[in-house]
């Protein structure tokens, strides 16, 4: 059986044998691997020269790139992509690209080629953010933007955001990434402080989204309860997980015109104060990418 496997890869040890993988025309290989995911294509490139050539073909990687990939490239300096192959362009776009003063990111998912976005708290409008009595910016490596907005105490809590972009057709999920308590490191361990955390158990926080073509979604969560989705961070020193609170889904049927998405997170009942929460970012992720990552996390 071992010798048969060697023959499939074109290793005949000088013996006359039947056809091998090396005899398959590169055009046929390219047609087959069009149905595979980008990671699977890269793995097959190791088999032999025909697979390696097909796996580097522009015609293959053109199909794996999103329909709006040129819009993504325009966010970069031209010298970064003008001489690249389509495979290298895919690799380039799978890394986060900052725009709007670095407060927003867009990238393509490595496994599906779908477009994903993240918006920093600095890219949103936060009521009272300039008043240090209420809010502070905390530098942290736990955020992809390296900073989060921390609320000490306020009565009118409101966070609003907006993005306009040529998203490819598909179904997208919008969610907030939030952390109750203020975290720090002590002797190399992650510690969470809850001295300012209060008020979230009294009234729910209302989340909402709307799109330029009239779609709307809304929901409510008591943040003090076990709501949202855990982000997979290991608990240390009594700290809580980062949680992802799903606001809703929206459908993009066509990339043109661009889609404008607005969202908000608010608790404006001024009969009580609330505080002790970190607001990191908002994610806009294709629903199939989100479901695949959730299944992968469940398996782990």
N, C-alpha and C positions, 0 to 999 in steps of 0.2 A: 504493500500500500504506500509505503514511503517513497519507493521509486516511481510509482504512478503519479504521486503529487509533484515530484521533481519534474517529471515529463510535462505536466501541465504548465509549469513555469518556464519551459524551454530548456531545462537542464537534462540533456540526453547522454552525457558522458561519452560522446562520440558514437553512440549507437543510432541506427536508423529507426525512427519511431514515427507514429502518426502525428497529426496536427497538434500544435501546442497553443497556449495563450498568445505567444509571440506572433502567431500566424494570423490572428484576427486583425482585420483592417482597422486603422485608427478611426476612420469615419464611423464604423459600426460600434466601436467602443464608446465614441463620443455620444452616439444616440442612446446607448444604454445608460451611461452615467448622468444623462440629463435628468433621469428620474431619481437620482440619489441626492442626499443632503450634502452641503459643502464639506463637512468633516468626513463623510464617507468617500467623497471624491478624492480628498487629499490622502486618505489611507490607501485607496486603490492605486494611486500614482506610484506606489512603491513596488508594484508587481513586476512590471517590465517596461520597455521603451514605448510600446504602443499605448499602454495605459498612462504612462507619464506624459506623453505628448497630448493625448486627448484631455487629460486632467488639467492641462495648461492652456487649452484652446480658448480663444476669446469668444467663440460661438457658444461654448458651454457656460462660461462665467457671465456672459451677457444675460443669459436666462435666469441666473441666480441673483442678479442685482435687481433692486426694486425699480419700478418704472420711473421714479423720480430721482434716480441716483445722480443725475447731472445737477439737480437743484442742491443736493448735498455737497457736491464737489465745489459749487460756487461759493460755499461758505469758507473754502480754503484758498490759500494763495495758489495761482495757476501752476507755478513751478513745482508744486508738490505732487501733481497728478498728470501733467501733460504727456509725459513719456512712459507712463505705466501701462502694463497689460491689464485686461479686465480682471484677472485673478488678483493682481496686486491692488487694483482699485477696490475690490471687495475687501481685501485685508485692511486697506487704509480706512474704509468707511465703517468697518466693524469696531474701530476705536472711537471713543466719544469725541465729537466735534463741538466745541463751544461757540455760542453766538449770543447776540444781545448783551454785550459787555461781559460775556463769560458767565452769565447767570442762567443760561439754558444750554442743554446738551441734546444732540441727536446722534444716533448710531444705528447700524443695522445688526440684527441678531445673527450670530455666527451660524446657527443651525438652520435658519429659515430664510434669511435675507430680508426679513420684515423690519420696518422702520419703528424705532422706539425713541421716546423723548423723556427728559427729566428737566424740571424747573426748580431752581433753588429758591429758598425762602427769600433771598435777596432779590429775586426776580418777581416777587409778589408785593402787593400793597397790604401792609399790616397796620391796623389802627394803633396809634401811639408808639410806633417803633422808634421814633426819635427821642422819646422821653426815657431816660435811663432809670427813672423810678419804676417803670413798668417792664421794659424789655431790655435785653442785652444780647449781643452777638457773642457766641462761644466758638472758638476755633477747636476743631476736632477732626481726627482721621476717620471717625465713624461715618462721616458724610462724604459723598462723592464730590461735593463742592467745598469740603473742608471747613464749613461753618454752618451753624444752626442758630435759629432765633429762640431765645429762652425767655419765657414770660414769668415774671415774679408775681405780679398781681395786677388785675385790671377788672373793671366792671363791664366795659363794652369790648367784647372779644370778636374780632373780625379779620379774616385773611382772605384776600381776593387775588385772582390771577387771570391772565389771558395770554393766549398764544395764537398766532395765525401762521399756518404752514401748509405746504402742498403735500398733505399726507396721501399715500397710496390707498386705493380702495381696500376696505376691510372693516372689521369690527374692532373697536378699541375700548380699553378699560382705563378709567382715570381713577387714581387713588392718592391719598395723602400718606406720607411717612411721618409718624409722630412718636414721641417718647415721653411718658410721664416721669417727672422727676428730673433733677439735674445730675449729670454724671461727671465723674472725675477719676483720676488715677492716684492711688496711694500705695507706695511700696510695690509698684508694678501691677497692682490689682485694680480692676475696675470697680468703683464704688458709686452708688446712686444715692442722692440726697433728696428727701421728700419734704423738707421743712416748709417749702412754699406751695406744695401740692394740695389744693383744696378747691371745693366748689363744683367739681365735675360730676359728682354724684347727685347733685340737686336738680339739675336740668340737663337735658340732652343737648349735644352740639348738632347743629343742622349743617349738612353738606349738600351742595347742589352743583350742577353743571348745566350749561346750555351751549348750543352750537349756532353758527350763523345761518343754518338752514332750518332752524326751528325745533331741533331736538332738545329735550330737557330730561333731567333725572335728579332725584333728591333722596336723601335718607337721613336718619338720625341715629346717633350713638351716645350712650353714656360712657364717656372716656374712662371713668373710674372702674368700669366693669371689664370683664375679660372679652373685649370685642376686638374686631379687626383680625388680621392675619399676622402671625408671628413671622419675623423676618429671619429667623434662624440663628440669631446671635446667642452665643453661650451666656447663660446667666452667671454673673460673678459678683461677689460682695453684696448679695441681696438686690442687685439691680434688676430692672424690668427689661423685657425685650423691646426692641423697636417694633412698632406695629404698623401695618399698612391698612388703612381704612378705605375700602372701596366706595367711591362716590356713585359710579354708574358706568354705563356703556353708551357708546354712540357709533353710528355707522357712517362711513365715508364711501359714497358711491362713485365719486369721480375726483381726480386730483385737481382738476380745473373747474371752477375757480378754487383758490386755496380755502381751507376750512379754518374758521375762527372758533376757538373753544374758550369759554369762560367758566370759572369755577369759584366757589367760595366755601368757607368754613366759618361758622359764626355761632355765638351764644351771647345774645344781646339783651338778656333779661337783667336789668340793672338793679334788681332787688338783692343781689348778692355778688360778691367778688369771686374770682377764680384765678388760679395761678399754678405755677410749678409744672410747666409743660415745655417741651422742645419741639419746634416745628422745623423739619429738615427740608422736605421737598415734595413735589407732586410728580407722579409718573404717569405717562400716557403710553400704554403698552398694548400691542395687538392681543386680542383675547386668546388666540391659539398659543402664542408665545407664553403668556401668563399661565395658562393651564398646563403646558408642558413643563414649565419650571416648577409648578406646584406638585405635579406628579413625581418629578425627579427628587424634590425635597422630601416627599412622603416616603419614597423608596429608601432614601438615606436614613 
